[in-house]
């Protein structure tokens, strides 16, 4: 038996104002919290096998950088884009985010072969959800 191939992961570290509120928001979207990497300063939100959002209290986040922490409700510091398996799944996730405390961000993008919508989480971080027709990718 051979060892499984290495899969690179992405850890998106985001400063948050209220860790409990942020955890509630993401669990209501259907994501889980990995308690092994969570405590009073951080929550590890498992988005997929290879994507994790680390929600860090602002004082804890500040220990990782010498830069000023952006106020995501006033400035854009990052756009996090997630793929979706269909147009319906794009709508499902964004609609759920809006229902549990997210706010709309930008206009719906419909290019036929590609469809996307976005929302801001309670801390103002922008999340884009995008579907692309697999036939267009193979093109």
C-alpha positions in Angstrom: 0.0 0.0 0.0 1.3 3.5 -0.8 0.8 6.5 1.3 -1.9 8.9 0.1 -0.7 11.8 -2.0 -0.1 15.0 0.0 -2.9 17.5 -0.3 -2.0 21.1 0.3 -4.3 23.0 2.6 -5.3 26.6 3.1 -5.8 28.2 6.5 -7.5 31.6 6.2 -6.9 33.5 9.4 -9.4 36.2 10.1 -9.6 38.6 13.0 -13.1 38.7 14.7 -14.8 41.0 17.2 -16.9 38.4 18.9 -15.6 34.9 18.7 -18.8 33.2 20.0 -21.0 35.2 17.5 -18.6 34.3 14.7 -18.6 30.6 15.6 -22.4 30.6 15.7 -22.6 32.3 12.3 -20.3 29.6 10.6 -21.9 26.7 12.4 -25.3 27.9 11.2 -24.0 27.8 7.7 -23.3 24.1 8.3 -19.6 24.1 9.0 -18.1 22.4 12.1 -15.7 23.7 14.7 -12.6 21.5 15.3 -12.2 21.7 19.1 -8.6 20.4 18.9 -7.5 23.8 17.4 -10.0 26.0 19.2 -10.0 27.8 22.5 -11.0 31.1 24.0 -8.8 33.0 21.5 -9.5 31.0 18.3 -11.9 28.8 16.5 -11.0 26.4 13.7 -13.9 26.3 11.2 -13.7 23.3 9.0 -14.9 24.2 5.5 -13.6 21.1 3.7 -10.8 18.6 4.0 -8.4 21.1 2.7 -9.9 24.5 3.8 -10.0 25.8 7.3 -11.0 29.3 8.5 -9.2 30.3 11.7 -11.3 32.9 13.5 -9.0 34.7 15.9 -9.9 37.3 18.5 -8.3 40.6 17.5 -5.8 40.6 20.4 -4.7 37.1 19.5 -4.5 37.9 15.8 -2.3 40.9 16.7 0.3 38.5 18.1 0.9 37.2 14.5 1.5 40.6 12.8 3.1 44.0 13.3 0.7 45.6 10.9 -2.5 47.4 11.9 -5.6 45.1 11.8 -8.0 46.3 9.1 -11.6 47.1 10.0 -13.2 44.8 7.4 -16.4 46.8 7.6 -14.6 49.8 6.2 -11.7 48.4 4.1 -11.2 45.3 2.0 -8.3 43.2 3.3 -9.2 39.9 1.6 -11.8 38.3 -0.7 -12.3 34.7 0.2 -13.8 32.7 -2.7 -15.4 29.2 -2.2 -16.4 27.0 -5.1 -19.9 25.4 -5.2 -21.0 22.3 -7.0 -24.0 24.1 -8.7 -25.7 27.4 -9.2 -28.4 26.2 -6.7 -25.6 25.5 -4.1 -24.3 29.1 -4.6 -27.8 30.4 -3.9 -28.3 28.0 -1.0 -25.1 29.0 0.9 -25.5 32.8 0.3 -29.2 32.8 1.2 -28.4 30.9 4.4 -25.6 33.4 5.2 -27.9 36.3 4.7 -30.6 34.6 6.9 -28.2 34.1 9.8 -26.6 37.5 10.1 -24.5 38.0 7.0 -25.1 41.0 4.7 -25.2 41.2 0.9 -21.9 42.2 -0.8 -21.8 43.1 -4.5 -24.0 42.1 -7.3 -24.8 38.6 -8.6 -22.4 37.7 -11.4 -24.0 35.5 -14.1 -21.8 34.8 -17.1 -23.7 31.7 -18.2 -20.7 29.3 -17.7 -19.9 31.0 -14.3 -22.2 32.1 -11.6 -21.4 33.8 -8.3 -22.8 35.7 -5.4 -21.1 37.1 -2.3 -21.8 38.1 1.3 -20.1 39.7 4.2 -19.8 37.8 7.5 -20.7 39.6 10.7 -17.1 41.0 11.0 -17.3 42.4 7.4 -15.1 39.8 5.7 -16.3 39.2 2.1 -17.0 35.6 1.1 -17.6 34.9 -2.6 -19.4 31.7 -3.6 -18.8 30.7 -7.3 -19.9 27.9 -9.6 -18.2 27.2 -12.9 -19.5 24.9 -15.6 -17.0 22.0 -15.7 -17.3 21.9 -19.5 -16.0 25.5 -19.6 -12.9 24.6 -17.6 -12.1 21.7 -19.9 -12.6 24.0 -22.9 
